[in-house]
Amino acid sequence: MLHPFGPEIWIADGSDVTGALGFRFPTRMALVRLPDDGLWVWSPIALTPALRQEIDALGPVAHLVAPNSLHHTFLADWRDAYPSARLHAAPGLRTARADIAFTDDLSDTPPAAWAAQIAQVVVPSNTLTTEMVFFHRPSGTVLVTDLIQQMAPDRFTGWRGIVARLDLMVAPRPSVPRKFRLAFTDRPAARAAIDRILEWPADKLIIAHGTPITQDARTVIADAFGWLR
């Protein structure tokens, strides 16, 4: 279930989850092994016994990262399974999940535990969610949760298929869905965040809702945000 994606980074696909209006979305997580052998888990998917066995073979889970206020469905299960792990909340998530006692709040400054290996940027001023975008330096990989998507064109049918096409969730190339574009209230602030992301020497791109990109990721990201820049 875990697939290597570069030096000390793995990805795993999980079960679909139901979002607004009954849309079923695929899920994907990423796992990074830090220099101290602790594991950093981004956007945790459903924790099955098989997945847990694979993870435990790699090292101890040290950090559980919820990258925005929409990706937290399975977080409580991981907290219960790994009670010694630190729980990191994207801006706004503490309010959405008051039932979870987060240990840390994410910002533009990465914690010392992963600062040498993983960079991060807050993409602000979006009324749907404030997303944290990460960059794993050893593999040259950017991690984006919802701000870039590209699902299969036949994934949704009926009226949902029409909405998905209009929203650019199933566009021919990775795109920022229209609903997220319209939700930015301070475009200069969002543009500044994207410009910082584009300074990273990115080769690869992991997105939660779409096929991972294995080359020229910086160009893909720049194209996806061309409307903003």
ROLOLUM-385247 format. One record per atom (N, C-alpha, C): residue number from 1; atom name; x negated, y, z. Coordinates in Angstrom, 3 decimals. Atoms other than C-alpha are relative to their C-alpha. Example, Ala and Ser with C-alpha at 12.3 -4.5 7.8 and 13.67 -1.06 7.14 Angstrom:
2
seq/atom/x/y/z
1/N/-0.890/-1.190/0.000
1/CA/-12.300/-4.500/7.800
1/C/-0.900/1.200/0.000
2/N/0.820/-1.190/-0.060
2/CA/-13.670/-1.060/7.140
2/C/0.770/1.090/0.730
END
This chain:
229
seq/atom/x/y/z
1/N/-0.827/-1.217/0.000
1/CA/0.000/0.000/0.000
1/C/-0.856/1.260/0.000
2/N/0.936/-1.123/0.033
2/CA/-2.940/2.363/0.649
2/C/-0.886/-0.145/-1.237
3/N/0.814/0.021/1.210
3/CA/-4.795/3.288/-2.538
3/C/-1.094/1.056/0.117
4/N/1.076/-0.998/-0.057
4/CA/-8.226/4.976/-2.565
4/C/0.205/1.070/-1.066
5/N/-0.150/-1.116/0.926
5/CA/-8.135/8.417/-4.161
5/C/-1.292/0.808/-0.120
6/N/1.280/-0.687/-0.006
6/CA/-11.747/9.435/-3.630
6/C/-0.740/-0.333/1.274
7/N/0.758/0.268/-1.219
7/CA/-14.381/9.481/-0.892
7/C/0.804/0.316/1.260
8/N/-0.664/-0.145/-1.305
8/CA/-12.644/8.927/2.472
8/C/1.416/0.573/-0.092
9/N/-1.388/-0.437/0.130
9/CA/-9.158/9.695/1.136
9/C/0.813/-1.095/-0.684
10/N/-0.908/1.011/0.532
10/CA/-6.230/7.345/0.440
10/C/1.391/0.612/-0.160
11/N/-1.399/-0.403/0.125
11/CA/-2.626/7.753/-0.715
11/C/0.874/-1.236/0.134
12/N/-0.974/1.090/-0.092
12/CA/0.481/5.654/-0.100
12/C/1.367/0.549/-0.355
13/N/-1.368/-0.375/0.359
13/CA/3.959/5.825/-1.604
13/C/0.974/-0.693/0.928
14/N/-0.992/0.548/-0.914
14/CA/6.966/5.307/0.604
14/C/1.374/-0.108/-0.637
15/N/-1.377/0.125/0.466
15/CA/10.700/4.831/0.325
15/C/0.574/1.375/-0.333
16/N/-0.673/-1.253/0.320
16/CA/13.027/7.469/-1.105
16/C/0.694/0.557/1.239
17/N/-0.775/-0.648/-1.051
17/CA/14.658/9.992/1.198
17/C/1.085/0.844/-0.653
18/N/-1.121/-0.782/0.520
18/CA/17.952/11.828/0.740
18/C/-0.117/1.435/0.466
19/N/0.059/-1.418/-0.313
19/CA/17.806/15.600/0.559
19/C/1.352/0.658/-0.177
20/N/-1.238/-0.762/0.168
20/CA/20.377/18.330/0.009
20/C/0.774/-0.488/-1.216
21/N/-0.911/0.362/1.085
21/CA/23.383/17.502/-2.190
21/C/-0.179/-1.440/-0.480
22/N/0.133/1.409/0.334
22/CA/22.487/13.824/-2.143
22/C/-1.131/-0.345/-0.936
23/N/1.145/0.306/0.842
23/CA/19.309/14.097/-4.196
23/C/-0.935/-0.961/0.724
24/N/0.935/0.973/-0.563
24/CA/16.986/11.133/-3.611
24/C/-1.408/0.325/-0.508
25/N/1.356/-0.394/0.339
25/CA/13.319/12.096/-3.512
25/C/-0.994/-1.098/0.363
26/N/1.078/0.917/-0.373
26/CA/10.230/9.876/-3.622
26/C/-0.856/0.621/1.094
27/N/0.890/-0.508/-1.053
27/CA/7.769/10.182/-0.748
27/C/-1.419/-0.507/-0.234
28/N/1.408/0.381/0.109
28/CA/3.993/10.106/-0.665
28/C/-0.757/0.643/1.157
29/N/0.868/-0.534/-1.046
29/CA/1.447/10.548/2.099
29/C/-1.449/-0.122/-0.437
30/N/1.443/0.120/0.207
30/CA/-2.293/11.040/2.138
30/C/-0.656/-0.202/1.351
31/N/0.750/0.295/-1.219
31/CA/-4.793/9.841/4.692
31/C/-1.473/0.293/-0.262
32/N/1.421/-0.353/0.109
32/CA/-8.302/11.219/5.239
32/C/-0.724/-0.508/1.237
33/N/0.832/0.384/-1.138
33/CA/-11.020/9.718/7.399
33/C/-1.012/1.112/0.241
34/N/0.876/-1.107/-0.371
34/CA/-12.856/12.508/9.213
34/C/-1.372/-0.521/0.423
35/N/1.344/0.447/-0.364
35/CA/-16.564/12.421/10.104
35/C/-0.091/-0.748/1.321
36/N/0.025/0.713/-1.276
36/CA/-15.755/11.231/13.638
36/C/0.775/-1.311/-0.057
37/N/-0.766/1.227/0.275
37/CA/-13.810/8.277/12.092
37/C/1.476/0.118/0.350
38/N/-1.423/-0.209/-0.233
38/CA/-10.480/9.740/13.224
38/C/0.730/0.200/-1.319
39/N/-0.794/-0.088/1.222
39/CA/-7.702/9.617/10.631
39/C/0.939/1.202/0.049
40/N/-0.840/-1.192/0.200
40/CA/-5.891/12.723/9.373
40/C/1.112/-0.403/-0.956
41/N/-1.133/0.500/0.783
41/CA/-2.391/11.896/8.079
41/C/0.867/1.173/-0.441
42/N/-0.763/-1.096/0.609
42/CA/-0.637/14.334/5.719
42/C/1.349/-0.503/-0.476
43/N/-1.362/0.311/0.430
43/CA/3.145/14.180/5.253
43/C/0.332/-1.480/0.182
44/N/-0.197/1.438/-0.244
44/CA/3.705/10.779/6.923
44/C/1.281/-0.548/-0.632
45/N/-1.153/0.710/0.559
45/CA/6.016/8.350/5.117
45/C/0.510/-0.995/1.047
46/N/-0.518/1.007/-0.925
46/CA/8.023/5.547/6.735
46/C/-1.130/-0.945/0.419
47/N/1.091/0.818/-0.535
47/CA/5.687/3.565/8.980
47/C/0.450/-1.450/0.095
48/N/-0.330/1.426/0.008
48/CA/6.121/-0.083/8.065
48/C/-1.100/-0.784/0.712
49/N/1.051/0.812/-0.617
49/CA/4.253/-2.903/9.833
49/C/-1.203/-0.212/-0.910
50/N/1.112/0.213/0.927
50/CA/2.189/-3.545/6.696
50/C/-0.861/1.238/-0.133
51/N/0.761/-1.245/0.099
51/CA/1.202/0.104/6.367
51/C/-0.786/0.243/1.278
52/N/0.707/-0.218/-1.257
52/CA/0.321/0.324/10.043
52/C/-1.218/-0.918/0.110
53/N/1.141/0.919/-0.054
53/CA/-1.924/-2.726/9.766
53/C/-1.161/0.525/-0.844
54/N/1.046/-0.555/0.852
54/CA/-3.827/-1.143/6.876
54/C/-0.644/1.227/0.634
55/N/0.519/-1.222/-0.611
55/CA/-4.168/2.165/8.692
55/C/-0.877/-0.324/1.202
56/N/0.763/0.339/-1.202
56/CA/-5.354/0.618/11.939
56/C/-1.351/-0.625/-0.346
57/N/1.267/0.584/0.423
57/CA/-8.065/-1.211/10.006
57/C/-1.015/1.069/-0.410
58/N/0.896/-1.086/0.426
58/CA/-9.474/2.148/8.850
58/C/-0.539/0.815/1.166
59/N/0.440/-0.787/-1.142
59/CA/-9.699/3.822/12.250
59/C/1.182/0.501/0.799
60/N/-1.088/-0.517/-0.840
60/CA/-7.697/5.589/14.950
60/C/0.674/1.225/-0.620
61/N/-0.731/-1.171/0.487
61/CA/-4.979/8.029/13.910
61/C/-0.190/1.135/1.000
62/N/0.328/-1.116/-0.893
62/CA/-6.097/11.371/15.342
62/C/0.871/1.224/-0.231
63/N/-0.752/-1.212/0.334
63/CA/-4.001/14.004/13.536
63/C/1.166/-0.347/-0.922
64/N/-1.200/0.144/0.821
64/CA/-0.448/13.966/12.178
64/C/0.395/1.388/-0.482
65/N/-0.174/-1.329/0.588
65/CA/0.132/16.870/9.806
65/C/1.335/0.082/-0.732
66/N/-1.259/-0.283/0.683
66/CA/3.617/18.103/8.862
66/C/-0.209/1.272/-0.814
67/N/0.465/-1.126/0.795
67/CA/2.806/20.397/5.914
67/C/1.030/1.081/-0.301
68/N/-1.005/-1.064/0.078
68/CA/6.109/22.267/5.787
68/C/1.200/-0.407/0.850
69/N/-1.137/0.255/-0.884
69/CA/9.459/22.454/7.546
69/C/1.017/-0.960/-0.605
70/N/-0.883/0.972/0.640
70/CA/11.045/19.932/5.146
70/C/-0.519/-1.428/0.114
71/N/0.616/1.336/-0.015
71/CA/8.613/17.012/5.492
71/C/-0.320/-0.432/1.436
72/N/0.174/0.405/-1.397
72/CA/9.141/15.696/9.001
72/C/0.864/-1.207/0.358
73/N/-0.991/1.053/-0.252
73/CA/11.614/12.824/8.601
73/C/-0.541/-1.123/0.873
74/N/0.542/1.175/-0.680
74/CA/9.274/10.111/9.914
74/C/-0.994/0.361/1.096
75/N/1.034/-0.449/-0.931
75/CA/7.144/12.202/12.246
75/C/0.174/-0.591/1.398
76/N/-0.231/0.524/-1.351
76/CA/8.776/10.997/15.487
76/C/-0.434/-1.460/0.112
77/N/0.426/1.395/-0.021
77/CA/8.127/7.366/14.551
77/C/-1.523/-0.110/0.113
78/N/1.463/0.007/-0.076
78/CA/4.434/8.103/14.024
78/C/-0.478/0.483/1.364
79/N/0.352/-0.465/-1.355
79/CA/4.286/10.037/17.281
79/C/0.124/-1.127/1.000
80/N/-0.203/1.100/-0.937
80/CA/5.677/7.036/19.120
80/C/-1.043/-1.101/-0.208
81/N/0.975/1.055/0.297
81/CA/3.266/4.662/17.362
81/C/-1.416/0.401/0.388
82/N/1.347/-0.503/-0.285
82/CA/0.214/6.877/17.948
82/C/0.090/1.158/0.992
83/N/-0.247/-1.065/-0.993
83/CA/0.847/8.808/21.180
83/C/-1.214/0.869/0.302
84/N/1.187/-0.814/-0.269
84/CA/-2.761/10.038/21.431
84/C/-0.329/0.955/-1.150
85/N/0.259/-0.874/1.147
85/CA/-2.646/11.745/18.016
85/C/0.526/1.402/0.262
86/N/-0.465/-1.372/-0.074
86/CA/-2.341/15.515/17.810
86/C/1.011/0.231/-1.114
87/N/-1.073/-0.269/0.953
87/CA/0.802/16.774/16.061
87/C/-0.100/1.460/-0.445
88/N/0.237/-1.334/0.543
88/CA/0.272/19.780/13.775
88/C/1.224/0.458/-0.786
89/N/-1.237/-0.503/0.597
89/CA/3.295/21.888/12.777
89/C/-0.278/1.142/-0.962
90/N/0.005/-1.137/0.914
90/CA/3.598/24.070/9.705
90/C/0.857/1.113/0.595
91/N/-0.837/-1.098/-0.504
91/CA/5.068/27.534/10.387
91/C/1.482/-0.294/-0.189
92/N/-1.436/0.205/0.038
92/CA/8.757/27.222/11.222
92/C/0.466/-1.377/0.419
93/N/-0.426/1.369/-0.288
93/CA/8.737/23.527/12.018
93/C/0.355/-0.201/1.469
94/N/-0.359/0.142/-1.423
94/CA/8.814/23.920/15.796
94/C/1.482/0.286/0.216
95/N/-1.416/-0.334/-0.126
95/CA/12.241/25.515/15.415
95/C/0.875/-1.094/-0.591
96/N/-0.795/1.039/0.667
96/CA/13.485/22.857/13.002
96/C/0.014/-1.313/0.784
97/N/0.106/1.259/-0.743
97/CA/12.284/19.994/15.213
97/C/-0.351/0.293/1.460
98/N/0.211/-0.313/-1.410
98/CA/12.676/21.176/18.781
98/C/-0.138/-1.252/0.845
99/N/0.089/1.253/-0.742
99/CA/12.808/17.509/19.809
99/C/-1.415/-0.561/0.028
100/N/1.376/0.481/0.059
100/CA/9.105/17.045/18.993
100/C/-0.923/1.003/0.678
101/N/0.949/-0.868/-0.713
101/CA/6.415/18.434/21.287
101/C/-1.293/0.084/-0.812
102/N/1.199/-0.175/0.807
102/CA/3.858/19.654/18.771
102/C/-1.150/0.503/0.872
103/N/1.175/-0.431/-0.766
103/CA/0.336/20.130/20.074
103/C/-0.692/1.192/-0.637
104/N/0.731/-1.047/0.707
104/CA/-0.886/22.575/17.418
104/C/0.882/0.632/-1.071
105/N/-0.669/-0.704/1.086
105/CA/0.387/25.192/14.969
105/C/-1.003/0.270/-1.108
106/N/0.889/-0.179/1.137
106/CA/-1.122/25.347/11.494
106/C/-0.006/1.451/-0.468
107/N/0.168/-1.354/0.504
107/CA/-2.451/28.602/10.061
107/C/-1.037/-0.025/-1.113
108/N/1.048/-0.061/1.028
108/CA/-4.968/29.804/7.479
108/C/-1.350/-0.486/0.509
109/N/1.274/0.436/-0.580
109/CA/-7.748/28.814/9.870
109/C/0.097/-1.467/0.389
110/N/-0.078/1.421/-0.347
110/CA/-8.360/25.055/9.974
110/C/-0.573/-0.269/1.383
111/N/0.564/0.379/-1.298
111/CA/-8.952/23.442/13.381
111/C/-1.436/-0.499/-0.152
112/N/1.401/0.429/0.030
112/CA/-12.551/22.659/14.248
112/C/-0.127/-1.479/-0.350
113/N/0.070/1.444/0.230
113/CA/-11.741/18.939/14.023
113/C/-0.148/-0.344/-1.477
114/N/0.125/0.325/1.428
114/CA/-11.493/19.115/10.210
114/C/-0.483/1.169/-0.854
115/N/0.373/-1.191/0.764
115/CA/-12.770/22.565/9.195
115/C/-1.123/-0.252/-0.998
116/N/1.129/0.244/0.901
116/CA/-15.957/21.181/7.625
116/C/0.397/-0.838/-1.211
117/N/-0.399/0.930/1.050
117/CA/-14.023/18.728/5.451
117/C/1.250/0.433/-0.757
118/N/-1.289/-0.353/0.594
118/CA/-10.581/20.221/4.798
118/C/0.262/1.484/0.189
119/N/-0.414/-1.397/-0.049
119/CA/-9.624/23.805/3.936
119/C/1.517/0.077/-0.098
120/N/-1.455/-0.123/0.039
120/CA/-6.085/25.141/4.168
120/C/0.427/1.446/-0.202
121/N/-0.571/-1.318/0.274
121/CA/-3.919/28.073/3.077
121/C/1.494/-0.047/0.280
122/N/-1.439/-0.169/-0.177
122/CA/-0.470/29.201/4.205
122/C/0.553/0.729/-1.223
123/N/-0.699/-0.701/1.080
123/CA/1.806/30.061/1.271
123/C/1.254/0.621/0.629
124/N/-1.019/-0.628/-0.841
124/CA/4.074/32.618/2.975
124/C/1.213/0.509/-0.777
125/N/-1.130/-0.807/0.483
125/CA/7.353/34.477/2.468
125/C/0.954/-0.772/-0.899
126/N/-0.980/0.777/0.752
126/CA/9.508/31.652/1.108
126/C/1.135/-0.367/0.942
127/N/-1.125/0.218/-0.907
127/CA/12.991/31.397/2.574
127/C/0.382/-1.470/0.132
128/N/-0.300/1.426/-0.110
128/CA/13.229/27.647/1.885
128/C/-0.953/-0.701/0.956
129/N/0.992/0.589/-0.896
129/CA/10.005/26.676/3.645
129/C/-1.319/0.728/-0.158
130/N/1.369/-0.503/0.063
130/CA/6.532/27.923/4.494
130/C/-0.911/-1.218/-0.092
131/N/0.790/1.199/0.249
131/CA/4.108/25.412/3.053
131/C/-1.484/0.224/0.250
132/N/1.447/0.042/-0.136
132/CA/0.549/24.576/4.015
132/C/-0.569/-0.793/-1.176
133/N/0.698/0.697/1.086
133/CA/-1.673/23.683/1.051
133/C/-1.420/-0.286/0.478
134/N/1.293/0.450/-0.516
134/CA/-4.853/21.719/1.817
134/C/-0.950/-0.349/-1.141
135/N/1.023/0.381/0.960
135/CA/-8.134/21.021/0.019
135/C/-1.019/-0.892/0.684
136/N/0.971/0.963/-0.536
136/CA/-10.200/17.916/0.772
136/C/-1.285/0.138/-0.814
137/N/1.222/-0.350/0.728
137/CA/-13.703/18.986/-0.146
137/C/-0.741/-1.207/-0.583
138/N/0.798/1.110/0.546
138/CA/-15.458/15.579/-0.510
138/C/0.552/-0.594/-1.292
139/N/-0.600/0.581/1.200
139/CA/-12.989/14.403/-3.165
139/C/0.463/1.051/-1.000
140/N/-0.477/-1.056/0.884
140/CA/-12.129/17.791/-4.674
140/C/1.496/-0.026/-0.213
141/N/-1.437/0.229/0.128
141/CA/-8.437/17.156/-3.972
141/C/0.818/1.060/0.720
142/N/-0.996/-0.897/-0.590
142/CA/-5.688/19.726/-3.381
142/C/1.250/-0.812/0.326
143/N/-1.216/0.693/-0.425
143/CA/-2.598/18.521/-1.492
143/C/1.142/1.006/0.094
144/N/-1.171/-0.872/0.050
144/CA/0.757/20.176/-2.258
144/C/1.240/-0.844/0.267
145/N/-1.162/0.793/-0.389
145/CA/4.040/19.028/-0.762
145/C/1.197/0.237/-0.919
146/N/-1.215/-0.268/0.772
146/CA/7.048/20.723/-2.404
146/C/-0.157/1.098/-1.043
147/N/0.101/-1.158/0.880
147/CA/5.758/23.784/-4.239
147/C/-0.341/-0.369/-1.433
148/N/0.186/0.506/1.354
148/CA/4.719/21.710/-7.264
148/C/0.638/-1.384/-0.065
149/N/-0.677/1.286/0.146
149/CA/6.860/18.819/-8.489
149/C/0.015/-0.407/-1.474
150/N/-0.195/0.531/1.354
150/CA/7.155/16.582/-11.547
150/C/0.468/-1.449/0.103
151/N/-0.563/1.339/-0.081
151/CA/9.478/13.637/-11.233
151/C/0.402/-0.494/-1.385
152/N/-0.339/0.608/1.292
152/CA/10.458/11.237/-14.022
152/C/1.273/0.628/-0.559
153/N/-1.167/-0.679/0.592
153/CA/12.951/12.792/-16.481
153/C/1.303/-0.768/0.148
154/N/-1.221/0.800/-0.152
154/CA/15.391/9.915/-15.987
154/C/0.296/-0.346/1.453
155/N/-0.180/0.341/-1.417
155/CA/15.190/9.888/-12.199
155/C/1.414/0.322/0.476
156/N/-1.329/-0.435/-0.425
156/CA/18.481/11.769/-11.745
156/C/0.966/-0.094/-1.174
157/N/-1.019/0.130/1.036
157/CA/21.705/11.204/-13.665
157/C/1.188/0.902/0.312
158/N/-1.206/-0.795/-0.213
158/CA/25.005/12.997/-14.108
158/C/-0.324/1.458/0.265
159/N/0.211/-1.415/-0.270
159/CA/25.265/16.492/-12.702
159/C/-1.324/0.253/0.696
160/N/1.308/-0.178/-0.636
160/CA/22.142/15.921/-10.600
160/C/-1.112/0.049/-1.046
161/N/0.977/-0.060/1.071
161/CA/20.207/15.266/-13.789
161/C/-0.041/1.369/-0.648
162/N/-0.057/-1.346/0.582
162/CA/21.375/18.594/-15.200
162/C/-0.667/1.005/0.929
163/N/0.603/-0.908/-0.977
163/CA/20.429/20.428/-12.003
163/C/-1.508/-0.186/0.050
164/N/1.432/0.276/-0.074
164/CA/17.030/18.717/-11.887
164/C/-0.743/0.582/-1.196
165/N/0.637/-0.585/1.182
165/CA/16.247/19.803/-15.452
165/C/-0.044/1.516/0.097
166/N/-0.040/-1.452/-0.116
166/CA/17.344/23.388/-14.846
166/C/-0.952/0.505/1.080
167/N/0.845/-0.383/-1.134
167/CA/15.380/23.483/-11.583
167/C/-1.477/-0.257/-0.261
168/N/1.377/0.353/0.378
168/CA/12.210/22.165/-13.319
168/C/-0.605/-1.083/0.892
169/N/0.513/1.124/-0.775
169/CA/11.932/19.212/-10.947
169/C/-0.494/-1.120/-0.906
170/N/0.367/1.058/0.941
170/CA/11.601/16.970/-14.015
170/C/-0.563/0.613/-1.282
171/N/0.572/-0.696/1.154
171/CA/9.761/19.373/-16.324
171/C/-1.101/-0.847/-0.652
172/N/1.040/0.787/0.686
172/CA/7.267/18.036/-18.913
172/C/-1.365/0.077/0.664
173/N/1.270/-0.116/-0.712
173/CA/4.374/19.273/-16.782
173/C/0.279/0.426/1.439
174/N/-0.226/-0.394/-1.396
174/CA/3.939/19.884/-13.029
174/C/0.382/1.470/0.103
175/N/-0.560/-1.347/-0.052
175/CA/5.957/22.977/-12.136
175/C/0.476/0.339/1.408
176/N/-0.638/-0.467/-1.228
176/CA/7.183/25.079/-9.243
176/C/1.506/0.019/-0.260
177/N/-1.442/-0.018/0.234
177/CA/10.926/24.356/-8.990
177/C/0.579/1.407/0.103
178/N/-0.580/-1.347/0.041
178/CA/13.118/27.371/-9.723
178/C/0.514/0.447/1.362
179/N/-0.541/-0.401/-1.294
179/CA/14.716/27.279/-6.293
179/C/-1.088/0.567/0.904
180/N/1.095/-0.537/-0.796
180/CA/11.300/27.841/-4.691
180/C/-0.482/1.328/-0.571
181/N/0.388/-1.274/0.605
181/CA/10.447/30.583/-7.183
181/C/0.906/1.133/0.493
182/N/-0.966/-1.025/-0.388
182/CA/13.619/32.463/-6.320
182/C/-0.043/0.303/1.490
183/N/-0.011/-0.152/-1.456
183/CA/13.033/32.013/-2.591
183/C/-1.149/0.856/0.532
184/N/1.097/-0.842/-0.471
184/CA/9.829/34.083/-2.436
184/C/0.494/1.432/0.188
185/N/-0.444/-1.359/-0.311
185/CA/10.603/37.393/-0.739
185/C/-1.122/1.022/-0.081
186/N/1.156/-0.888/0.087
186/CA/7.084/38.844/-0.879
186/C/-0.975/-0.614/-1.001
187/N/0.807/0.630/1.033
187/CA/5.512/37.897/-4.169
187/C/-1.478/0.384/0.065
188/N/1.434/-0.309/-0.137
188/CA/2.253/39.821/-3.642
188/C/-0.691/-0.862/1.050
189/N/0.595/0.842/-1.037
189/CA/1.639/37.858/-0.424
189/C/-0.143/-1.429/-0.489
190/N/0.086/1.355/0.545
190/CA/2.419/34.566/-2.159
190/C/-1.093/-0.076/-1.060
191/N/1.020/-0.017/1.052
191/CA/0.206/35.541/-5.095
191/C/-1.406/-0.021/0.608
192/N/1.308/-0.010/-0.658
192/CA/-2.694/36.275/-2.758
192/C/-0.357/-1.379/0.525
193/N/0.259/1.352/-0.501
193/CA/-2.319/32.814/-1.202
193/C/-0.371/-0.934/-1.147
194/N/0.314/0.854/1.145
194/CA/-2.290/31.110/-4.607
194/C/-1.378/0.335/-0.558
195/N/1.337/-0.381/0.467
195/CA/-5.363/33.089/-5.654
195/C/-1.085/-0.623/0.867
196/N/0.964/0.651/-0.893
196/CA/-7.179/31.738/-2.594
196/C/-0.098/-1.492/-0.314
197/N/-0.008/1.430/0.349
197/CA/-6.137/28.197/-3.528
197/C/-0.792/-0.232/-1.282
198/N/0.680/0.163/1.275
198/CA/-7.460/28.691/-7.047
198/C/-1.497/0.270/0.084
199/N/1.441/-0.136/-0.206
199/CA/-10.873/29.580/-5.630
199/C/-0.648/-1.342/0.345
200/N/0.553/1.313/-0.331
200/CA/-11.268/25.960/-4.545
200/C/-0.453/-0.714/-1.281
201/N/0.470/0.756/1.177
201/CA/-13.307/23.780/-6.966
201/C/0.753/-1.325/-0.134
202/N/-0.882/1.167/-0.027
202/CA/-10.409/21.379/-7.415
202/C/-0.119/-0.838/-1.265
203/N/-0.042/0.960/1.100
203/CA/-10.622/18.283/-9.610
203/C/1.311/-0.778/-0.010
204/N/-1.161/0.863/-0.122
204/CA/-7.611/16.335/-8.303
204/C/1.127/0.725/0.736
205/N/-1.178/-0.582/-0.641
205/CA/-4.106/17.121/-7.090
205/C/0.934/-1.120/0.432
206/N/-1.020/0.908/-0.527
206/CA/-1.793/15.108/-4.855
206/C/1.250/0.823/0.260
207/N/-1.282/-0.633/-0.287
207/CA/1.873/16.130/-4.886
207/C/0.931/-1.063/0.560
208/N/-0.883/0.972/-0.645
208/CA/4.537/14.507/-2.773
208/C/1.044/-0.534/-0.963
209/N/-1.088/0.377/0.908
209/CA/7.076/14.419/-5.614
209/C/-0.490/0.056/-1.440
210/N/0.519/0.054/1.353
210/CA/5.217/13.479/-8.758
210/C/-1.278/-0.811/-0.076
211/N/1.194/0.806/0.221
211/CA/2.299/11.605/-10.260
211/C/-1.252/0.785/0.366
212/N/1.245/-0.704/-0.320
212/CA/-1.120/12.511/-8.813
212/C/-0.789/0.354/-1.255
213/N/0.836/-0.479/1.092
213/CA/-3.457/14.461/-11.079
213/C/-1.449/-0.365/0.336
214/N/1.357/0.475/-0.277
214/CA/-6.982/13.054/-11.422
214/C/-1.089/0.804/-0.690
215/N/1.023/-0.845/0.614
215/CA/-8.717/15.737/-13.482
215/C/0.583/1.387/-0.299
216/N/-0.363/-1.367/0.372
216/CA/-8.656/19.497/-14.137
216/C/1.175/0.529/0.821
217/N/-1.126/-0.395/-0.855
217/CA/-6.351/20.112/-11.167
217/C/0.144/1.510/0.102
218/N/-0.091/-1.458/-0.140
218/CA/-7.233/23.794/-10.957
218/C/0.827/0.596/-1.134
219/N/-0.788/-0.488/1.128
219/CA/-5.809/24.378/-14.439
219/C/1.469/-0.338/0.171
220/N/-1.385/0.407/-0.230
220/CA/-2.659/22.439/-13.539
220/C/0.669/0.938/1.010
221/N/-0.558/-0.892/-1.027
221/CA/-2.128/24.580/-10.422
221/C/0.200/1.403/-0.565
222/N/-0.109/-1.334/0.595
222/CA/-2.806/27.817/-12.324
222/C/1.181/0.074/-0.956
223/N/-1.131/0.023/0.929
223/CA/-0.301/26.825/-15.009
223/C/1.331/-0.028/0.755
224/N/-1.246/0.118/-0.765
224/CA/2.340/25.881/-12.417
224/C/0.403/1.337/0.619
225/N/-0.278/-1.293/-0.637
225/CA/2.044/29.309/-10.781
225/C/-0.220/1.168/-0.951
226/N/0.188/-1.077/0.957
226/CA/1.580/31.284/-14.008
226/C/1.088/1.059/0.077
227/N/-1.117/-0.947/-0.118
227/CA/5.011/32.891/-13.531
227/C/-0.213/0.999/1.139
228/N/0.240/-0.855/-1.165
228/CA/3.813/34.339/-10.208
228/C/-1.231/0.879/-0.187
229/N/1.271/-0.675/0.115
229/CA/0.318/35.373/-11.211
229/C/-0.050/0.939/-1.219
END
